[in-house]
């Protein structure tokens, strides 16, 4: 098939190389042979390739830059991200063109970041960072996490792996997702419609849900205030899931004991934004789930797994469910 891979314009650690492609082809066996492949960087590279490409492998920005698509032979778009809210609504997608994501590849890195953040909050590291900036020496004491209560909002690859690590540390884990069905790494699972019932007993809240119409601003100011005083917040999902100003206010008032945030509205965070000076807050610039050493190889393996399923007459494992928005 005619495949075009479009590199990001400004994120060199995640450039695809010929060596990565050839290694993925070798891992794919017969399925990897016989394709005509190009790798581009600029918008013009992508536009030219789409004249005859059947498959486009690209990130959200590169895909969005080509809308409306001028791609008469296009059959498949393999997004190099898991969250495709940046492409919604999907009325731009030509009829008959499949949209796949690389969901699942972020589990390892995001799971480690998630449990790291829980441990940091339990040890009051955000408070120590605030004191360090102010030149203050004030003893604070944390505690072990065994037996403490973690609520994970969203049990996909990011949240599910974080839950598994938390269970290893002996935490009591409650999962929240669309349907109330068991998860192997949770002591209990509740439906998102019952979220308010668990917030008052949540010591640590880890947000890892996708951004959809149903989840946007799911953590309103009123819901965040339901958390017990001193609770910790972690967001590795999307910034728009949470009332960001409310988080800042609750940190400043001391109602929230600390927060570790990886996602924001907007991104990048403007230089003069209050987030930079809010106390007891640690910021990472939307990097928690991305490992440059494994990201591209795993993305290409996901693509070939999808292609294998498609050629066998099955639904691609990471095909977007447009009714759910991910």
C-alpha positions in Angstrom: 0.0 0.0 0.0 1.0 3.6 -0.5 1.8 4.9 3.0 2.9 8.4 4.0 4.3 9.1 7.5 4.2 12.8 8.5 6.7 13.9 11.2 5.7 16.6 13.7 7.1 20.0 12.7 8.5 20.9 16.1 8.9 17.8 18.3 12.2 16.2 17.1 12.3 13.4 19.8 9.3 11.9 18.0 10.5 12.1 14.4 10.0 8.8 12.6 13.1 7.5 10.9 13.7 5.0 8.2 15.5 2.8 10.7 12.4 2.7 12.9 10.2 1.9 9.9 12.4 -0.9 8.7 12.6 -2.4 12.3 8.8 -2.3 12.5 8.5 -3.9 9.0 10.8 -6.8 10.3 8.6 -7.3 13.3 5.4 -7.3 11.2 6.6 -10.1 9.0 4.9 -10.6 5.7 2.4 -7.8 6.5 5.2 -5.3 6.4 6.5 -6.1 3.0 5.8 -4.4 -0.3 4.6 -1.0 0.8 5.6 2.3 -0.8 6.5 4.7 2.0 7.5 8.3 2.3 8.3 10.4 5.4 7.6 14.1 5.4 8.0 17.0 7.7 6.4 20.1 6.2 2.8 20.8 5.5 3.7 20.9 1.8 5.3 17.4 2.1 2.0 16.0 3.5 -0.2 17.7 0.9 1.9 16.4 -1.9 1.9 12.9 -0.5 -1.9 12.8 0.0 -2.5 13.0 -3.8 -1.8 9.2 -3.9 -1.5 8.0 -0.3 -3.8 5.3 0.9 -2.6 5.5 4.5 -1.6 8.5 6.5 0.3 8.2 9.7 0.5 11.6 11.5 -0.2 13.5 14.7 -3.2 15.7 15.3 -1.6 19.0 14.2 -0.5 17.5 10.8 -3.9 15.9 10.2 -5.8 19.1 11.1 -3.5 21.1 8.8 -4.7 19.1 5.8 -8.5 19.6 6.5 -10.4 19.7 4.2 -8.6 16.6 2.9 -7.5 16.4 -0.7 -6.8 12.7 -0.7 -8.7 10.8 -3.3 -7.1 7.4 -2.5 -7.0 7.7 1.3 -8.4 4.7 3.2 -6.9 4.9 6.7 -5.6 7.6 9.0 -3.4 6.2 11.8 -3.1 9.0 14.4 0.1 9.0 16.4 -1.9 9.9 19.5 -4.5 8.3 21.7 -6.6 11.3 22.4 -8.3 12.6 19.3 -10.5 15.3 20.8 -8.5 17.8 18.8 -10.1 16.4 15.7 -13.7 16.6 16.8 -16.2 17.0 15.4 -15.4 14.4 12.8 -17.5 15.7 9.9 -14.3 16.4 8.0 -13.5 12.7 7.7 -14.4 11.4 4.2 -16.9 8.6 4.1 -15.2 5.2 4.1 -11.9 6.5 5.6 -11.0 4.7 8.9 -9.5 6.6 11.8 -7.2 4.7 14.2 -5.4 5.8 17.3 -2.3 4.5 19.1 -4.1 4.1 22.4 -2.4 1.6 24.8 1.1 2.6 24.1 1.1 5.2 26.8 0.3 2.8 29.6 3.8 2.1 30.9 5.0 5.7 31.1 1.7 7.2 32.3 1.2 4.5 34.9 4.6 5.2 36.4 4.0 8.9 36.4 0.6 8.4 38.0 2.0 6.4 41.0 5.0 8.7 41.2 2.5 11.6 41.6 0.5 9.8 44.3 3.8 9.1 46.2 4.9 12.8 45.8 1.5 14.0 47.2 1.7 11.5 50.1 5.2 12.8 50.9 4.0 16.4 50.5 6.5 17.2 47.8 4.5 20.0 46.1 4.5 21.8 49.5 8.2 21.3 49.8 8.7 22.8 46.3 6.6 25.8 47.3 8.7 26.3 50.4 11.9 25.9 48.5 10.9 28.7 46.1 10.2 30.9 49.1 13.4 30.0 50.9 11.5 28.5 53.9 12.7 25.8 56.2 9.6 24.2 57.7 9.3 20.5 58.6 6.4 18.7 57.0 5.7 15.0 57.4 4.1 12.7 54.9 2.8 9.1 55.3 2.9 5.8 53.6 0.2 5.2 51.0 -0.8 1.6 52.1 -4.4 1.6 53.1 -5.1 5.1 51.8 -7.9 5.8 49.3 -7.3 6.5 45.6 -10.0 7.3 43.1 -9.1 6.9 39.4 -11.4 8.7 37.0 -11.0 6.8 33.7 -9.8 3.2 33.6 -8.2 3.1 30.1 -4.5 2.5 29.6 -3.4 5.5 31.7 -5.8 5.1 34.6 -5.8 1.3 34.6 -2.1 1.0 34.8 -1.9 3.6 37.5 -4.5 1.6 39.5 -2.4 -1.5 39.2 0.7 0.3 40.6 -1.4 1.7 43.4 -2.6 -1.8 44.4 1.0 -2.9 44.5 1.5 -0.2 47.2 -1.5 -1.5 49.1 -3.9 1.3 48.4 -7.6 1.0 48.3 -8.5 1.9 44.7 -11.9 2.9 43.4 -12.3 3.2 39.7 -14.8 5.5 37.9 -15.9 4.8 34.3 -18.9 4.9 32.1 -20.2 1.6 33.2 -20.1 0.0 36.6 -18.2 -3.2 35.7 -15.3 -4.7 37.6 -11.7 -3.9 36.9 -8.9 -6.3 38.0 -6.9 -3.6 39.7 -9.7 -1.8 41.5 -11.4 -2.7 44.8 -14.6 -1.2 43.5 -15.8 0.4 40.3 -18.6 2.9 40.1 -20.3 4.6 37.2 -19.4 8.2 36.3 -23.0 9.2 37.2 -22.2 8.2 40.8 -18.9 10.2 41.0 -20.2 12.5 43.7 -20.7 9.5 46.1 -17.0 8.7 46.2 -15.4 12.2 46.3 -15.9 12.9 50.1 -13.8 9.8 51.0 -11.2 10.3 48.3 -7.7 11.1 49.6 -6.1 11.1 46.1 -7.9 11.7 42.9 -6.2 10.7 39.6 -7.9 12.0 36.5 -7.2 9.9 33.3 -10.4 10.1 31.3 -10.6 11.0 27.6 -12.2 14.4 26.8 -15.6 14.0 25.3 -18.9 15.9 25.4 -19.8 13.8 28.4 -16.6 14.3 30.4 -15.8 18.0 29.7 -15.6 19.9 33.0 -16.7 16.7 34.8 -14.8 18.0 37.9 -16.6 21.2 38.5 -15.8 23.6 41.3 -18.7 22.1 43.4 -17.4 18.6 42.9 -13.8 19.5 43.7 -15.0 21.1 47.0 -16.5 17.7 47.9 -13.0 16.3 48.3 -11.9 16.2 51.9 -9.5 18.9 53.1 -5.9 18.0 52.3 -6.8 15.8 49.3 -4.4 15.5 46.4 -5.2 15.9 42.7 -3.5 14.5 39.7 -4.6 15.2 36.1 -3.0 13.2 33.3 -6.1 13.2 31.0 -7.1 16.5 29.6 -7.1 20.0 31.1 -10.7 20.6 30.1 -11.9 17.8 32.4 -11.3 20.0 35.4 -12.2 23.5 36.5 -8.7 24.8 36.4 -9.4 28.1 38.3 -11.2 26.1 41.0 -8.1 23.9 41.4 -5.9 27.0 41.9 -8.4 28.6 44.3 -8.6 25.4 46.4 -4.8 25.0 46.5 -4.4 28.6 47.6 -7.1 28.2 50.3 -5.5 24.9 51.5 -8.6 22.8 50.8 -6.5 20.8 48.4 -3.2 19.7 49.9 -1.3 19.5 46.6 -1.7 18.8 42.9 0.4 17.4 40.1 -0.9 18.5 36.7 0.3 17.4 33.3 -2.5 18.9 31.1 -4.0 22.4 30.9 -6.2 24.9 29.2 -4.6 26.5 27.2 -1.4 24.7 26.2 1.3 25.9 26.5 0.4 27.7 29.8 0.9 31.4 29.2 3.9 33.0 30.9 1.8 35.2 33.2 -0.8 32.6 34.1 -1.7 32.1 37.8 -0.8 28.4 37.5 2.9 29.3 37.6 2.6 30.9 41.1 -0.2 28.8 42.6 1.2 27.2 45.8 1.6 23.4 46.3 1.3 22.7 42.5 3.7 20.8 40.3 3.5 21.3 36.6 4.7 19.0 33.8 4.2 20.2 30.2 2.0 17.4 28.8 4.8 14.9 28.8 3.7 12.3 31.4 2.8 9.6 28.9 5.4 9.9 26.2 8.7 8.0 26.1 10.9 8.9 23.1 12.7 5.6 23.3 9.5 3.5 22.8 6.8 5.8 21.4 7.4 5.5 17.6 8.2 1.7 17.6 5.1 1.0 19.6 3.0 3.3 17.4 4.1 1.5 14.3 3.5 -1.9 15.9 0.0 -0.7 16.8 -0.5 0.3 13.1 0.5 -3.1 11.8 -1.7 -4.8 14.4 -4.6 -2.7 13.2 -3.8 -3.5 9.6 -3.6 -7.2 10.3 -7.0 -7.1 12.0 -8.5 -5.1 9.1 -7.1 -7.5 6.4 -8.6 -10.4 8.4 -12.0 -8.8 8.3 -12.0 -7.7 11.9 -12.4 -4.2 13.4 -9.0 -2.6 14.1 -8.4 -2.7 17.8 -7.8 1.0 18.1 -10.5 2.2 15.6 -12.2 5.3 16.9 -15.8 4.8 18.2 -17.4 8.0 17.0 -20.4 7.4 19.2 -18.1 7.7 22.3 -15.6 10.2 20.9 -12.5 8.1 21.3 
